[in-house]
Amino acid sequence: MTPSAPAPSATAGRPALLPQRFLFGASLLLFVLTLLFVTANLDLGLLLEIYRGAHADWLQFWVAVTDVGSNVFLATVVVIFAVMLAIRRRYDTALWLVAGWLLTSLTVELVRWLVGKARPSVPFLATAGGASFPSGHAAQSLFVFYFLWILLAGSTVMRNRGWVAASARELCSVALAVLPALIGYSRVYLGVHWPSDVLGGWALGFFMLGVSFLGASGRGETPPNHGPRAY
């Protein structure tokens, strides 16, 4: 009598908690750094150091960078990629992209209402309104661009299609990785946010990424050890 195959465990085929562990860990680290900046009064010194370096020659560049983190631009990106994912029948991933971005935006507004932190008392070099903490540009841009970055890393799009496609894929990957950092820096450079606002925004963005990927993986959208497949 041949031995029967072992019964699959309850966790067989379920995705490992990566990148979720990294995302939640990054969120916690940035939250601690935010508290350090606030309690150690590091905000003002770093703000002035960055703000004093603002030059007219670079002003339009940083305004353009900060516009990439605006609600209008990010909403357009989210809708386009959600439709692309839905066409590929990645419905849960599309849902979590949209829901995660909306939840990030709502959480930013809730925290702003609860904290009520004033913006820096320097002349703004870009339009800004409402409370200062956390930075919505930092939180939302990190969520959207890193969501897409993780999707790209776990997908097969433009792979094994020659050096031109490979170079384009690498360029997209670098752009998605760097944009949130540039956008966060631009908010301080333009005088509309304290450094701790940006750190807090990034912490929130990483936390919402972890929540979204846990939600997607819980519904079977995530292959083991990878983010949700975009294509």
C-alpha positions in Angstrom: 0.0 0.0 0.0 1.6 3.2 -1.1 1.8 5.9 1.5 -0.6 8.7 0.9 0.7 12.2 0.2 0.7 14.4 3.3 -2.3 16.7 3.6 -1.6 20.3 2.7 -1.2 22.5 5.6 -3.6 25.3 6.3 -1.0 27.8 5.3 0.1 26.1 2.1 0.1 28.4 -0.8 -0.5 31.5 1.3 1.9 34.3 0.7 4.7 35.1 3.0 4.5 38.4 4.9 6.8 40.1 2.5 6.9 42.9 1.6 4.4 43.5 4.4 6.9 43.0 7.3 9.3 45.5 5.6 6.4 48.0 5.0 5.2 48.0 8.6 8.8 48.1 9.9 9.6 51.1 7.7 6.4 52.8 9.0 7.4 52.2 12.6 10.9 53.5 12.0 9.7 56.6 10.4 7.1 57.2 13.1 9.9 57.0 15.7 12.0 59.5 13.7 9.0 61.8 13.5 8.7 61.7 17.3 12.4 62.4 17.6 12.2 65.4 15.4 9.3 66.8 17.4 10.6 66.1 20.9 14.2 67.1 20.1 13.2 70.3 18.3 15.0 69.4 15.1 12.3 70.7 12.8 13.2 74.4 12.7 16.9 74.0 12.1 16.5 71.5 9.2 13.7 73.5 7.7 15.7 76.7 7.6 18.8 74.9 6.3 16.7 73.5 3.3 14.6 76.6 2.8 17.5 79.0 2.8 18.9 77.0 -0.1 15.9 77.8 -2.3 17.0 79.6 -5.4 14.9 81.2 -8.2 16.6 79.1 -10.8 15.4 75.9 -9.2 12.0 77.1 -7.9 10.0 76.0 -10.9 11.6 72.6 -10.9 10.6 71.9 -7.3 7.1 73.3 -7.9 6.8 70.8 -10.7 8.0 68.0 -8.5 5.6 68.9 -5.8 2.7 69.0 -8.3 3.5 65.3 -9.1 2.4 64.6 -5.5 -0.9 66.6 -5.9 -4.3 65.0 -5.5 -5.2 65.7 -9.2 -2.0 64.0 -10.6 -2.2 61.0 -8.2 -5.9 60.5 -8.8 -5.2 60.3 -12.6 -2.4 57.8 -12.0 -4.6 55.7 -9.7 -7.5 55.6 -12.1 -5.3 54.7 -15.1 -3.5 51.8 -13.4 -6.7 50.6 -11.7 -8.3 50.3 -15.1 -5.2 48.5 -16.5 -5.3 46.0 -13.6 -9.0 45.5 -14.0 -8.5 44.7 -17.7 -6.0 42.1 -16.7 -8.6 40.7 -14.2 -6.5 41.7 -11.2 -9.7 43.1 -9.6 -8.6 42.8 -6.0 -5.3 44.5 -6.6 -7.1 47.3 -8.5 -9.5 47.6 -5.6 -6.7 47.9 -3.0 -4.9 50.5 -5.1 -7.9 52.7 -5.2 -9.1 52.0 -1.6 -5.6 52.3 -0.2 -5.1 55.7 -1.8 -8.5 56.9 -0.6 -7.9 55.6 2.9 -4.5 57.3 3.0 -6.1 60.6 1.9 -8.9 60.4 4.5 -6.5 59.4 7.3 -4.3 62.4 6.5 -7.3 64.7 6.9 -8.4 63.1 10.1 -4.9 63.3 11.7 -4.6 66.9 10.6 -7.9 67.7 12.3 -6.9 65.9 15.5 -3.4 67.4 15.7 -4.0 70.9 14.2 -0.3 71.6 13.8 0.5 75.0 12.2 2.5 75.3 9.0 6.0 76.9 9.1 6.0 80.7 9.6 8.0 81.4 6.4 6.8 82.8 3.1 5.3 79.9 1.1 6.8 79.3 -2.3 3.8 77.2 -3.3 0.1 77.2 -2.5 -0.9 75.3 0.7 -3.8 75.4 3.1 -5.0 73.7 6.2 -3.0 72.1 9.0 0.5 70.9 8.5 0.9 67.4 10.0 1.1 65.1 8.2 2.1 66.0 4.7 -0.6 64.7 2.3 1.8 64.9 -0.6 4.3 62.7 1.2 1.8 60.1 2.4 -0.2 59.8 -0.8 2.7 59.9 -3.3 4.6 57.2 -1.3 1.6 55.0 -1.2 0.8 55.3 -4.9 4.3 55.2 -6.4 5.6 52.4 -4.0 2.4 50.4 -4.7 3.2 50.5 -8.4 6.9 50.0 -7.7 6.2 46.7 -5.9 3.8 45.7 -8.6 6.4 46.3 -11.3 9.0 44.3 -9.3 6.7 41.3 -9.1 5.5 41.4 -12.7 6.9 40.1 -16.0 6.2 43.3 -18.0 9.0 44.3 -20.4 11.2 41.4 -19.2 13.2 39.4 -21.7 12.3 41.7 -24.6 15.6 43.2 -25.4 17.8 45.9 -23.9 15.5 48.7 -24.8 12.6 47.2 -22.8 14.9 46.3 -20.0 16.3 49.8 -19.8 12.7 51.3 -19.8 11.7 48.9 -17.0 14.7 49.9 -14.9 14.1 53.6 -15.6 10.4 53.2 -14.5 11.6 51.4 -11.4 14.1 54.1 -10.4 11.5 56.8 -11.0 8.9 55.2 -8.8 11.5 54.6 -6.1 12.8 58.2 -6.1 9.7 60.3 -6.7 8.3 60.1 -3.1 11.6 61.2 -1.7 11.8 64.2 -4.1 8.2 65.1 -3.4 8.8 65.1 0.3 11.9 67.2 0.0 10.1 69.7 -2.2 7.5 70.3 0.5 10.2 71.5 2.9 12.1 73.3 0.2 9.0 75.3 -0.7 8.4 76.2 3.0 4.9 74.6 3.2 5.8 71.7 5.6 8.1 70.9 8.5 10.5 68.0 8.1 8.5 66.0 10.7 5.3 66.5 8.6 7.1 64.7 5.7 8.4 61.9 7.9 5.0 61.4 9.4 3.5 61.3 5.9 5.9 58.7 4.8 5.2 56.7 7.9 1.5 56.8 7.1 2.1 55.9 3.5 4.2 52.8 4.4 1.5 51.7 6.9 -1.3 51.9 4.4 0.9 50.0 1.9 1.2 47.2 4.4 -2.5 47.2 5.1 -3.3 47.1 1.3 -0.9 44.3 0.5 -2.2 42.3 3.5 -5.7 42.8 2.1 -4.7 41.8 -1.4 -2.7 38.7 -0.2 -5.6 37.6 2.0 -7.7 37.3 -1.1 -5.2 35.2 -3.0 -3.9 38.1 -5.2 -0.3 37.7 -4.1 2.0 34.9 -5.1 4.5 33.7 -2.4 7.3 36.1 -1.6 6.1 38.7 -4.2 3.9 41.7 -4.4 0.6 41.4 -6.4 1.2 40.8 -10.0 0.4 43.8 -12.2 0.4 41.9 -15.4 
